[in-house]
Amino acid sequence: QVQLVESGGGLVQAGGSLRLSCAASGRTFSNDRMGWFRQAPGKEREYVCSIDGSESTIYYAGSVKGRFTLSRDNAKNTVYLQMDSLKPEDTAVYYCAAGPGTFRYWGQGTQVTVTS
């Protein structure tokens, strides 16, 4: 059974940092694209960032570029999202996603709340 389990969310003041982790199990994800999405209250889910299986290409949404850093450890089947200089508008449930092409697999999400 394929599972993606996010962790690391929490409450932080504006300007602070958090590091999210997404541990994948049930299959090998080393060749898959992995990424993060988020959904704020009353808004649609939006793309945050992604990394391809070769680790050669990382994409970021404009709203997080320069503040968030995505990385992966294929040996651990885990992807990380380092979030710095957090803003109240970053408040959302953050979801990990993975798949060989499209994002076929999704985690349950972890809440990130940034206070001003």
Secondary structure in CASP SS format (residue, H / E / C, confidence):
PFRMAT SS
TARGET T0000
AUTHOR 0000-0000-0000
METHOD secondary structure of the structure
MODEL  1
Q C 1.00
V C 1.00
Q E 1.00
L E 1.00
V E 1.00
E E 1.00
S E 1.00
G C 1.00
G C 1.00
G E 1.00
L E 1.00
V E 1.00
Q E 1.00
A C 1.00
G C 1.00
G C 1.00
S C 1.00
L E 1.00
R E 1.00
L E 1.00
S E 1.00
C E 1.00
A E 1.00
A E 1.00
S E 1.00
G C 1.00
R C 1.00
T C 1.00
F C 1.00
S C 1.00
N C 1.00
D C 1.00
R E 1.00
M E 1.00
G E 1.00
W E 1.00
F E 1.00
R E 1.00
Q E 1.00
A C 1.00
P C 1.00
G C 1.00
K C 1.00
E C 1.00
R C 1.00
E E 1.00
Y E 1.00
V E 1.00
C E 1.00
S E 1.00
I E 1.00
D C 1.00
G C 1.00
S C 1.00
E C 1.00
S C 1.00
T C 1.00
I E 1.00
Y E 1.00
Y E 1.00
A C 1.00
G C 1.00
S C 1.00
V C 1.00
K C 1.00
G C 1.00
R C 1.00
F E 1.00
T E 1.00
L E 1.00
S E 1.00
R E 1.00
D E 1.00
N H 1.00
A H 1.00
K H 1.00
N C 1.00
T E 1.00
V E 1.00
Y E 1.00
L E 1.00
Q E 1.00
M E 1.00
D C 1.00
S C 1.00
L C 1.00
K C 1.00
P H 1.00
E H 1.00
D H 1.00
T C 1.00
A E 1.00
V E 1.00
Y E 1.00
Y E 1.00
C E 1.00
A E 1.00
A E 1.00
G E 1.00
P C 1.00
G C 1.00
T C 1.00
F C 1.00
R C 1.00
Y E 1.00
W E 1.00
G C 1.00
Q C 1.00
G C 1.00
T E 1.00
Q E 1.00
V E 1.00
T E 1.00
V E 1.00
T E 1.00
S C 1.00
END
